[in-house]
């Protein structure tokens, strides 16, 4: 628990102090956000607001995790960095770099389109494929577990459904692409993606720590224990990212002084996808990240219906823009969507705990 608190506090401190510095630097060199021409007219005033604030979140995540390593080393507690933690950091940072290039091109070309679809897809694929392959390596000498498994999971592996190695890598690519794009769709209002991510990451801090306290690997061999490699370190990385999101949200809340950009949204999407894979909760993540799912589905519905029937289901997609154009104040949309995100996270945690009760016979 000490490591989790250290990671969260350091991540918060770094993000809340680094973000205003980034605001000044990005403003001075002209790293301002471009706004969709077909978007809500009320958003035009946001043009030029500094973007790429996801740099602060990623930096805070690294600082929070590394701080726990240093504290443990000084205290002689051992417990050095683990494969699961390094892979989560790799996935998050790698997708953040793809997003950074996308944001940078938007700024240089003074438009709301950065990397073309092919280049963006290639970048995401390279990171996702390498992550999927590496996640099946690094077998623990202690438990025999790898960070990921080839089975589909709900709150633990479903023994009857195995993808195999190649199938798992393909599944990981689909999962990472879906969640990174879902968070990217959600990043359309001040503080919406950051605030929603806080709730999802907070849920995963709880899930991973609960798995650590009820770990088969750590000697708790009662029914209902979890076969997860490095659950405590997974919780620590999630806590560092959580602190980073909260610190960034201080400056990103309406009216935003800075946007996270694709740098932040793709990174956070990769983070939650990696967390679901490593904690063996891929299906449960649909509930925990319910708001992200709604945002992505609304965009898909809008595209499919318009292409087939030339009818717009929503005034604009993703769905938060529909309510924006319907005349709701931005803060009203934001708070209500935060409530939806909180309810989805609470539902996911409730399902997780209910499953543990049923399996453990408690």
NUTORBA-65562 format. One record per residue (C-alpha): residue number from 0; residue in one letter; x, y, z. Coordinates in pm, 1 decimal. Layout:
N
PT	n	res	xx	yy	zz
PT	NUM	A	X	Y	Z
...
END
This chain:
362
PT	n	res	xx	yy	zz
PT	0	X	0.0	0.0	0.0
PT	1	X	291.5	233.6	71.9
PT	2	X	417.7	200.0	-285.1
PT	3	X	75.7	282.6	-425.7
PT	4	X	49.1	598.5	-215.9
PT	5	X	401.9	709.9	-307.4
PT	6	X	335.2	658.4	-678.9
PT	7	X	5.4	848.0	-666.9
PT	8	X	140.7	1140.4	-464.9
PT	9	X	456.5	1179.0	-674.8
PT	10	X	255.3	1148.7	-997.5
PT	11	X	13.7	1415.4	-873.6
PT	12	X	292.9	1648.6	-764.3
PT	13	X	482.4	1616.5	-1091.9
PT	14	X	176.1	1668.7	-1310.4
PT	15	X	36.4	1963.6	-1116.9
PT	16	X	371.8	2144.9	-1121.0
PT	17	X	489.3	2044.9	-1470.0
PT	18	X	165.4	2129.2	-1651.7
PT	19	X	177.2	2508.9	-1595.5
PT	20	X	537.3	2506.5	-1720.5
PT	21	X	422.8	2323.3	-2035.0
PT	22	X	143.3	2577.8	-2078.1
PT	23	X	398.4	2860.6	-2082.5
PT	24	X	642.3	2680.8	-2313.5
PT	25	X	381.9	2554.3	-2560.4
PT	26	X	211.9	2895.3	-2568.7
PT	27	X	542.6	3068.3	-2641.8
PT	28	X	634.5	2838.2	-2931.9
PT	29	X	281.7	2826.6	-3074.5
PT	30	X	177.6	2470.9	-2992.7
PT	31	X	-192.6	2559.3	-2997.5
PT	32	X	-492.7	2334.3	-3062.6
PT	33	X	-673.3	2347.2	-3396.1
PT	34	X	-1053.7	2312.1	-3378.8
PT	35	X	-1281.9	2113.4	-3609.7
PT	36	X	-1446.8	2343.5	-3861.2
PT	37	X	-1769.3	2140.2	-3843.3
PT	38	X	-1769.0	2135.1	-3462.8
PT	39	X	-1973.5	2337.7	-3216.1
PT	40	X	-1924.7	2708.7	-3278.6
PT	41	X	-1879.6	2766.5	-2905.1
PT	42	X	-1550.6	2573.3	-2929.2
PT	43	X	-1397.2	2821.6	-3174.4
PT	44	X	-1272.6	3031.4	-2882.2
PT	45	X	-1054.0	2736.1	-2778.0
PT	46	X	-838.9	2760.8	-3090.3
PT	47	X	-479.5	2824.5	-2989.3
PT	48	X	-510.4	2670.1	-2641.3
PT	49	X	-185.4	2479.4	-2574.7
PT	50	X	-208.5	2108.4	-2648.8
PT	51	X	8.8	1796.0	-2605.5
PT	52	X	-46.7	1815.9	-2228.4
PT	53	X	-36.8	1436.8	-2225.6
PT	54	X	338.4	1484.5	-2190.6
PT	55	X	274.0	1584.4	-1827.7
PT	56	X	66.8	1271.1	-1759.2
PT	57	X	325.8	1036.9	-1910.7
PT	58	X	612.0	1211.2	-1727.8
PT	59	X	419.4	1194.3	-1399.5
PT	60	X	351.0	824.3	-1451.3
PT	61	X	720.0	749.6	-1499.6
PT	62	X	818.8	971.1	-1205.0
PT	63	X	565.0	809.1	-973.3
PT	64	X	672.7	457.0	-1058.4
PT	65	X	1046.3	528.0	-1047.0
PT	66	X	1001.9	702.7	-711.4
PT	67	X	873.9	377.4	-560.2
PT	68	X	1177.5	193.6	-698.7
PT	69	X	1412.3	447.2	-538.0
PT	70	X	1228.7	443.7	-204.2
PT	71	X	1232.5	63.1	-194.9
PT	72	X	1603.2	58.2	-280.1
PT	73	X	1686.7	311.8	-9.0
PT	74	X	1472.5	126.4	242.6
PT	75	X	1624.0	-208.5	147.8
PT	76	X	1280.4	-352.2	74.7
PT	77	X	1387.9	-508.3	-252.4
PT	78	X	1108.7	-551.8	-500.3
PT	79	X	1276.5	-401.2	-804.9
PT	80	X	1097.9	-319.8	-1131.3
PT	81	X	891.2	-598.9	-1283.7
PT	82	X	821.7	-705.6	-1639.9
PT	83	X	453.1	-615.1	-1609.1
PT	84	X	532.7	-259.9	-1499.8
PT	85	X	790.1	-203.3	-1774.1
PT	86	X	550.4	-331.8	-2039.9
PT	87	X	268.8	-104.8	-1918.8
PT	88	X	507.1	191.2	-1926.7
PT	89	X	625.7	88.7	-2274.2
PT	90	X	272.0	57.3	-2413.6
PT	91	X	156.1	387.1	-2265.5
PT	92	X	465.7	580.3	-2369.6
PT	93	X	477.5	425.1	-2716.8
PT	94	X	119.7	520.9	-2797.7
PT	95	X	182.7	860.3	-2639.8
PT	96	X	466.8	909.0	-2888.5
PT	97	X	235.1	822.8	-3179.3
PT	98	X	-11.1	1078.0	-3043.4
PT	99	X	267.6	1334.5	-2999.9
PT	100	X	361.0	1304.1	-3368.3
PT	101	X	-7.0	1339.6	-3461.1
PT	102	X	-41.8	1654.0	-3247.9
PT	103	X	282.9	1799.8	-3379.6
PT	104	X	173.2	1761.4	-3741.5
PT	105	X	-162.3	1923.6	-3663.2
PT	106	X	20.6	2222.4	-3519.1
PT	107	X	271.7	2252.2	-3804.3
PT	108	X	2.3	2228.3	-4074.3
PT	109	X	-245.0	2447.7	-3881.1
PT	110	X	-532.5	2203.8	-3923.5
PT	111	X	-729.3	1954.4	-3713.7
PT	112	X	-587.7	1652.9	-3900.7
PT	113	X	-243.3	1526.1	-3808.1
PT	114	X	-99.2	1192.1	-3915.7
PT	115	X	-293.8	1036.8	-4201.8
PT	116	X	-496.7	728.5	-4113.1
PT	117	X	-239.7	488.6	-4256.1
PT	118	X	58.1	637.3	-4068.7
PT	119	X	-136.8	653.9	-3742.9
PT	120	X	-252.5	293.9	-3784.0
PT	121	X	100.4	174.3	-3858.7
PT	122	X	230.9	344.3	-3544.9
PT	123	X	-40.5	189.7	-3329.0
PT	124	X	14.5	-152.3	-3486.9
PT	125	X	389.4	-150.5	-3425.9
PT	126	X	344.2	-69.0	-3058.0
PT	127	X	51.1	-308.6	-3008.7
PT	128	X	211.6	-604.4	-3188.3
PT	129	X	541.3	-568.5	-3002.9
PT	130	X	351.0	-534.8	-2674.4
PT	131	X	144.6	-846.6	-2746.6
PT	132	X	455.5	-1051.6	-2823.5
PT	133	X	651.0	-925.7	-2522.5
PT	134	X	354.7	-977.1	-2288.4
PT	135	X	377.6	-1353.2	-2346.3
PT	136	X	747.7	-1358.1	-2262.5
PT	137	X	928.1	-1291.1	-1932.1
PT	138	X	796.2	-1595.6	-1750.8
PT	139	X	840.6	-1555.0	-1375.6
PT	140	X	1084.2	-1798.4	-1217.4
PT	141	X	876.8	-1779.5	-900.5
PT	142	X	524.0	-1834.3	-1028.0
PT	143	X	574.6	-1952.2	-1385.0
PT	144	X	334.4	-1681.6	-1505.5
PT	145	X	386.2	-1443.4	-1794.3
PT	146	X	240.9	-1088.6	-1774.1
PT	147	X	-41.0	-1186.1	-2012.3
PT	148	X	-209.9	-1515.1	-2096.2
PT	149	X	-353.1	-1646.0	-2421.8
PT	150	X	-703.5	-1681.8	-2273.5
PT	151	X	-992.4	-1439.5	-2290.0
PT	152	X	-1081.3	-1316.9	-1942.0
PT	153	X	-1365.6	-1167.3	-1740.3
PT	154	X	-1229.5	-1136.7	-1386.1
PT	155	X	-988.6	-1425.4	-1444.2
PT	156	X	-900.1	-1645.1	-1741.4
PT	157	X	-1185.3	-1828.0	-1911.7
PT	158	X	-1033.2	-2174.5	-1940.9
PT	159	X	-1258.8	-2275.9	-2230.3
PT	160	X	-1145.9	-1996.1	-2464.1
PT	161	X	-781.8	-1975.5	-2564.7
PT	162	X	-657.9	-1768.0	-2857.2
PT	163	X	-320.5	-1932.6	-2894.2
PT	164	X	-9.2	-1719.6	-2932.7
PT	165	X	-85.3	-1569.1	-3273.8
PT	166	X	-450.5	-1523.0	-3186.9
PT	167	X	-361.3	-1344.2	-2864.1
PT	168	X	-130.7	-1099.0	-3042.1
PT	169	X	-410.8	-1022.0	-3288.5
PT	170	X	-656.8	-984.5	-3000.6
PT	171	X	-418.0	-750.4	-2817.1
PT	172	X	-384.1	-535.4	-3129.4
PT	173	X	-762.3	-506.1	-3163.9
PT	174	X	-807.4	-434.9	-2793.4
PT	175	X	-534.6	-169.4	-2776.8
PT	176	X	-654.3	1.4	-3094.9
PT	177	X	-1013.9	0.4	-2971.9
PT	178	X	-941.9	146.1	-2628.1
PT	179	X	-688.4	403.3	-2747.6
PT	180	X	-935.8	529.3	-3007.2
PT	181	X	-1225.2	518.3	-2758.9
PT	182	X	-1041.9	746.4	-2515.8
PT	183	X	-941.0	963.9	-2810.6
PT	184	X	-1309.8	1004.0	-2907.4
PT	185	X	-1393.1	1101.1	-2549.2
PT	186	X	-1135.7	1381.2	-2548.6
PT	187	X	-1366.3	1649.5	-2688.4
PT	188	X	-1465.6	1859.1	-2386.6
PT	189	X	-1252.7	2026.5	-2121.4
PT	190	X	-1162.3	1763.6	-1862.7
PT	191	X	-1387.0	1488.2	-2000.2
PT	192	X	-1120.8	1232.5	-2096.0
PT	193	X	-894.6	1315.5	-1800.5
PT	194	X	-1176.9	1299.3	-1545.0
PT	195	X	-1317.0	976.8	-1688.4
PT	196	X	-968.6	824.5	-1692.9
PT	197	X	-928.7	910.8	-1324.0
PT	198	X	-1229.2	691.0	-1245.0
PT	199	X	-1113.2	402.0	-1463.0
PT	200	X	-755.6	414.1	-1331.2
PT	201	X	-881.4	439.4	-973.2
PT	202	X	-1088.1	127.0	-1034.4
PT	203	X	-782.4	-58.5	-1160.0
PT	204	X	-574.6	46.8	-861.9
PT	205	X	-838.5	-126.2	-648.6
PT	206	X	-864.6	-432.3	-876.8
PT	207	X	-489.2	-490.8	-893.9
PT	208	X	-436.3	-435.0	-521.3
PT	209	X	-726.4	-669.1	-440.3
PT	210	X	-567.2	-930.6	-664.5
PT	211	X	-238.1	-881.3	-481.2
PT	212	X	-405.2	-936.0	-143.6
PT	213	X	-578.7	-1245.5	-280.5
PT	214	X	-298.6	-1379.2	-496.9
PT	215	X	-239.9	-1749.7	-551.0
PT	216	X	119.5	-1656.6	-634.2
PT	217	X	171.3	-1486.2	-298.2
PT	218	X	57.9	-1793.1	-108.7
PT	219	X	-314.7	-1723.3	-62.2
PT	220	X	-428.2	-2055.6	-203.0
PT	221	X	-792.0	-2030.7	-100.8
PT	222	X	-1062.2	-2062.8	-365.3
PT	223	X	-1105.5	-1738.2	-553.9
PT	224	X	-736.9	-1642.1	-550.9
PT	225	X	-594.8	-1475.5	-861.1
PT	226	X	-327.2	-1604.9	-1098.5
PT	227	X	-184.8	-1264.4	-1195.0
PT	228	X	182.0	-1181.3	-1231.3
PT	229	X	304.2	-867.8	-1045.0
PT	230	X	-37.8	-738.7	-928.8
PT	231	X	116.3	-493.8	-679.5
PT	232	X	340.2	-335.6	-941.1
PT	233	X	43.6	-311.9	-1178.6
PT	234	X	-143.8	-121.4	-906.7
PT	235	X	158.1	106.7	-856.8
PT	236	X	179.0	201.4	-1226.0
PT	237	X	-197.3	260.0	-1236.3
PT	238	X	-168.7	478.8	-924.7
PT	239	X	113.4	683.1	-1080.0
PT	240	X	-97.3	740.6	-1392.7
PT	241	X	-397.6	821.0	-1171.3
PT	242	X	-199.7	1088.1	-985.2
PT	243	X	-78.9	1226.3	-1318.2
PT	244	X	-434.9	1253.7	-1451.1
PT	245	X	-557.3	1430.7	-1136.8
PT	246	X	-269.0	1678.1	-1147.7
PT	247	X	-328.5	1744.6	-1516.0
PT	248	X	-704.5	1778.3	-1462.1
PT	249	X	-636.5	2070.7	-1226.4
PT	250	X	-534.5	2271.1	-1535.7
PT	251	X	-751.7	2089.7	-1791.2
PT	252	X	-1086.6	2142.4	-1616.5
PT	253	X	-1321.4	2395.4	-1777.2
PT	254	X	-1211.3	2646.0	-1893.4
PT	255	X	-906.8	2440.9	-1994.4
PT	256	X	-566.7	2606.3	-1988.8
PT	257	X	-422.5	2309.9	-2183.7
PT	258	X	-547.5	2003.6	-2369.6
PT	259	X	-399.8	1654.1	-2342.9
PT	260	X	-415.0	1605.5	-2720.5
PT	261	X	-366.3	1269.3	-2886.3
PT	262	X	-44.1	1249.6	-2684.1
PT	263	X	-252.4	1191.6	-2373.9
PT	264	X	-564.9	1022.6	-2508.3
PT	265	X	-384.7	749.7	-2704.7
PT	266	X	-148.3	691.0	-2411.9
PT	267	X	-433.4	657.0	-2161.3
PT	268	X	-625.6	428.8	-2395.4
PT	269	X	-321.6	206.1	-2421.9
PT	270	X	-278.8	212.6	-2045.2
PT	271	X	-632.9	92.2	-1970.0
PT	272	X	-607.6	-175.0	-2241.5
PT	273	X	-281.7	-300.6	-2090.1
PT	274	X	-431.2	-298.0	-1741.8
PT	275	X	-725.6	-508.5	-1856.7
PT	276	X	-491.1	-761.8	-2018.9
PT	277	X	-252.7	-791.0	-1723.9
PT	278	X	-527.0	-809.0	-1458.4
PT	279	X	-720.0	-1057.2	-1676.2
PT	280	X	-1030.7	-838.5	-1691.6
PT	281	X	-1070.0	-772.9	-2064.3
PT	282	X	-1447.1	-829.9	-2066.4
PT	283	X	-1498.0	-652.2	-1734.0
PT	284	X	-1326.9	-345.9	-1880.5
PT	285	X	-1633.0	-294.3	-2101.5
PT	286	X	-1824.8	-210.2	-1782.6
PT	287	X	-1548.0	-19.4	-1601.7
PT	288	X	-1478.5	195.6	-1909.3
PT	289	X	-1844.8	216.2	-2005.7
PT	290	X	-1833.9	585.1	-2098.6
PT	291	X	-1548.8	524.3	-2343.2
PT	292	X	-1756.4	243.2	-2498.4
PT	293	X	-2059.2	471.2	-2537.9
PT	294	X	-1848.3	740.5	-2704.1
PT	295	X	-1696.0	494.9	-2952.0
PT	296	X	-2025.2	322.4	-3032.9
PT	297	X	-2196.0	657.4	-3095.3
PT	298	X	-1929.5	743.0	-3352.1
PT	299	X	-1962.8	403.1	-3521.1
PT	300	X	-2343.7	433.5	-3532.8
PT	301	X	-2320.0	781.1	-3683.2
PT	302	X	-2082.1	664.4	-3957.8
PT	303	X	-2267.3	340.6	-4044.1
PT	304	X	-2615.6	494.7	-4053.7
PT	305	X	-2501.3	795.8	-4254.3
PT	306	X	-2317.4	582.7	-4510.3
PT	307	X	-2610.7	343.6	-4553.8
PT	308	X	-2912.8	574.6	-4516.6
PT	309	X	-2769.1	928.1	-4543.7
PT	310	X	-2930.7	1009.9	-4208.4
PT	311	X	-2754.8	1153.5	-3903.3
PT	312	X	-2859.8	982.7	-3578.6
PT	313	X	-2686.3	1249.4	-3370.0
PT	314	X	-2635.9	1618.2	-3438.2
PT	315	X	-2266.6	1536.7	-3420.1
PT	316	X	-2057.9	1242.9	-3301.7
PT	317	X	-1911.0	1143.8	-3063.0
PT	318	X	-2221.1	1176.4	-2852.4
PT	319	X	-2098.3	1448.9	-2614.3
PT	320	X	-2103.5	1689.1	-2911.7
PT	321	X	-2469.2	1599.3	-2974.4
PT	322	X	-2566.0	1744.4	-2638.0
PT	323	X	-2326.9	2034.3	-2690.4
PT	324	X	-2507.5	2127.1	-3012.8
PT	325	X	-2843.2	2067.1	-2845.3
PT	326	X	-2772.8	2371.9	-2629.2
PT	327	X	-2649.1	2213.8	-2307.2
PT	328	X	-2377.9	2420.2	-2137.7
PT	329	X	-2039.8	2250.6	-2165.4
PT	330	X	-2010.9	2217.4	-1788.0
PT	331	X	-2350.1	2043.8	-1775.1
PT	332	X	-2245.0	1789.8	-2037.7
PT	333	X	-1912.5	1742.0	-1859.9
PT	334	X	-2055.1	1678.4	-1512.8
PT	335	X	-2327.0	1444.8	-1639.1
PT	336	X	-2078.4	1244.3	-1842.6
PT	337	X	-1847.1	1227.5	-1541.7
PT	338	X	-2142.3	1084.1	-1348.7
PT	339	X	-2191.7	823.9	-1622.0
PT	340	X	-1821.8	737.0	-1603.4
PT	341	X	-1845.1	703.5	-1224.6
PT	342	X	-2153.0	480.9	-1246.8
PT	343	X	-1983.0	260.6	-1507.4
PT	344	X	-1671.1	226.2	-1290.5
PT	345	X	-1884.1	146.9	-985.2
PT	346	X	-2076.6	-114.9	-1181.8
PT	347	X	-1750.8	-273.5	-1296.3
PT	348	X	-1612.2	-287.9	-942.8
PT	349	X	-1940.2	-430.8	-818.2
PT	350	X	-1928.0	-705.9	-1079.9
PT	351	X	-1564.2	-776.2	-992.1
PT	352	X	-1637.6	-811.0	-620.9
PT	353	X	-1956.1	-1010.0	-681.6
PT	354	X	-1760.7	-1257.5	-891.2
PT	355	X	-1500.7	-1296.6	-616.8
PT	356	X	-1776.7	-1361.7	-360.4
PT	357	X	-1933.3	-1627.8	-580.8
PT	358	X	-1604.5	-1801.5	-661.3
PT	359	X	-1459.9	-1784.6	-310.0
PT	360	X	-1785.8	-1899.9	-150.3
PT	361	X	-1777.0	-1610.5	96.9
END
